[in-house]
Amino acid sequence: MFNKGDQVSVLDEDVNGVVVAVKDKQVTIETTDGFVMTYFVNELIKINNSSNLMDSIKRINVGEIVKEKEIPKPRSFVKERKDKREIPAPEFDLHIEKLVPNKRGMSNYDILTLQAETAKRHIEFAIRNRIPKIVFIHGVGEGVLKSELDFLLGRYDNVAFQDGNYQKYGQGATEVYIKQSSK
C-alpha cells in the first residue's frame, strides 16, 4: 500500500510524483511538474528512494553497457588467396542452354547424353594438355546430371573430384583434379 510521502511512478504514462493523499483505492499524487493528479492503486508503482537506487547502479557493470552500445565490427569473409601467377581453373557449364542453341525436339536422354559426352571431351582434353584442375557447372536440379558426372569421373584412375567452392558456385558445381603422371 502507498503512504503519504512515497515516491511513485505511473505505469502507462511518463509521470513521476510524491503521494499526497490515499483514499480507499485511489491515490492522489503531486507530479514532479507540480500538478495534483489522482490514480487508482493498480496504476502506480512505488519507486525506491535514491540511496537504494545508487546501490543498484553500483551493481551494474559499466563495461558491459559500453560493450552493448559499441557498433559491432563488420564480419570479414574469408576470400581465396590467389597467386598472381596462378591460372584460374577453366569452368565448363553443362546446362543444355549453353551447349545447344535450341533444345526443342531433344528427349531427356538426348540431353543427358550430350552433357555427359561434353564433360568426357573436356576431361580428356584436360588430361592430354596436363591441366591440373577444371570445374563443371551442372546446377542443382534433381541431381541426375551430377550423379552421371560422378559416375563418369569415377571411371578415371588419375582423377579426383569434389563439390565446387560453395561461396562461388553454391551446390551446383564439381571441381575435378587431374593427377599428373610423369611421362
C-alpha positions in Angstrom: 0.0 0.0 0.0 1.1 3.6 -0.5 1.8 6.1 2.3 2.0 9.9 2.2 5.4 11.0 1.0 6.2 7.8 -1.1 7.7 8.4 -4.5 5.7 6.8 -7.2 5.6 6.4 -11.0 2.5 5.9 -13.2 2.7 2.6 -15.1 1.3 3.6 -18.5 2.5 7.2 -18.5 5.8 9.1 -18.1 4.7 10.7 -14.9 6.5 10.6 -11.5 5.5 12.2 -8.3 5.0 12.1 -4.5 1.9 10.7 -2.7 -0.1 13.5 -1.2 -3.2 11.5 -0.1 -4.6 8.0 -0.1 -8.3 7.3 0.0 -9.7 3.7 -0.5 -8.2 2.5 -3.8 -7.4 6.0 -5.1 -4.1 7.7 -4.6 -3.5 11.5 -5.1 0.0 12.5 -6.2 1.8 15.7 -6.8 3.8 15.3 -10.0 7.4 16.5 -10.5 5.9 19.3 -12.6 3.7 20.4 -9.7 0.3 19.1 -10.9 -2.0 17.2 -8.5 -3.5 14.0 -10.1 -5.5 11.1 -8.8 -4.9 7.4 -9.9 -6.1 4.0 -8.9 -3.7 1.9 -6.8 -3.1 -0.6 -9.6 -1.9 2.2 -11.9 1.0 3.2 -9.7 4.3 1.7 -8.7 6.4 2.7 -5.7 9.9 4.0 -6.6 12.8 3.1 -4.3 14.4 6.0 -2.6 17.6 7.4 -4.1 20.0 5.6 -1.8 18.7 2.2 -2.9 18.8 3.5 -6.5 22.5 4.3 -6.1 23.2 0.8 -4.7 21.5 -0.8 -7.7 23.6 1.4 -10.0 26.8 0.3 -8.4 25.9 -3.3 -9.2 25.6 -2.6 -12.9 28.8 -3.3 -14.8 29.6 -0.2 -16.9 31.9 -2.2 -19.1 29.1 -4.5 -20.2 26.9 -1.5 -21.1 29.6 0.2 -23.1 30.2 -3.1 -24.9 26.5 -3.3 -25.8 26.4 0.2 -27.2 29.5 -0.2 -29.4 28.9 -0.5 -33.1 29.7 -4.1 -34.0 32.7 -4.7 -36.3 31.7 -5.8 -39.8 32.2 -9.6 -40.3 35.1 -10.4 -42.5 34.6 -13.0 -45.2 37.5 -15.4 -46.0 38.5 -15.0 -49.6 40.5 -17.4 -51.5 44.1 -16.3 -51.8 45.2 -16.3 -55.4 48.7 -16.3 -56.6 49.2 -13.8 -59.4 50.9 -16.4 -61.5 48.1 -18.9 -60.9 45.9 -19.5 -63.9 42.2 -19.8 -62.9 40.7 -23.3 -63.5 38.6 -23.5 -66.7 34.9 -23.7 -66.0 32.6 -25.6 -68.2 28.8 -25.0 -68.0 26.9 -28.2 -68.7 23.5 -26.6 -68.8 21.8 -27.6 -72.0 21.0 -24.0 -72.9 24.8 -23.3 -73.0 25.5 -26.3 -75.2 22.9 -26.1 -78.0 21.1 -23.1 -79.5 17.7 -24.9 -79.3 16.9 -27.9 -77.3 13.4 -28.4 -78.9 12.9 -31.9 -80.1 15.5 -33.4 -77.7 14.4 -36.0 -75.2 15.8 -36.1 -71.6 18.0 -39.0 -72.6 19.4 -37.0 -75.6 20.1 -34.0 -73.4 21.9 -36.1 -70.7 23.9 -38.0 -73.3 25.1 -34.7 -74.9 26.0 -33.3 -71.4 27.9 -36.4 -70.5 29.8 -36.5 -73.8 30.7 -32.8 -73.4 32.0 -33.5 -69.9 34.0 -36.5 -71.2 35.5 -34.5 -74.0 36.6 -31.7 -71.6 38.1 -34.3 -69.1 40.2 -36.0 -71.8 41.3 -32.6 -73.2 42.5 -31.6 -69.7 44.3 -34.9 -69.2 46.0 -34.6 -72.6 47.0 -31.0 -72.0 48.1 -31.5 -68.4 45.5 -29.1 -66.9 45.5 -29.7 -63.2 42.0 -28.6 -62.3 38.7 -28.0 -64.1 35.3 -27.1 -62.9 32.0 -28.4 -64.2 28.9 -26.3 -63.6 25.9 -28.7 -63.6 23.3 -26.8 -61.5 21.4 -28.2 -58.6 18.1 -29.5 -60.1 17.2 -33.1 -59.3 20.9 -34.3 -59.3 20.7 -36.5 -62.4 23.5 -34.8 -64.2 25.6 -34.6 -61.0 25.2 -38.3 -60.4 26.0 -39.0 -64.1 29.1 -36.8 -63.8 30.2 -38.6 -60.6 29.9 -42.0 -62.4 31.9 -40.7 -65.4 34.6 -39.2 -63.2 34.8 -42.4 -61.1 35.9 -44.4 -64.2 39.2 -42.4 -64.4 42.1 -43.5 -62.2 44.1 -40.3 -62.3 41.1 -38.0 -61.5 39.8 -36.8 -58.1 36.7 -34.7 -57.7 34.7 -32.9 -55.1 31.8 -30.4 -54.8 32.8 -27.0 -56.0 33.5 -24.0 -53.8 30.2 -23.2 -52.2 30.8 -19.4 -51.9 31.5 -19.2 -55.6 29.2 -21.9 -57.2 26.7 -22.9 -54.5 25.8 -26.6 -54.7 25.8 -26.7 -58.5 29.4 -27.4 -59.4 32.0 -30.1 -59.2 35.8 -29.5 -59.1 37.9 -32.0 -60.9 41.6 -32.5 -60.1 43.7 -34.3 -62.6 46.7 -36.1 -61.1 49.7 -35.6 -63.3 51.8 -38.6 -64.1 55.3 -38.1 -65.2 55.9 -39.1 -68.8 
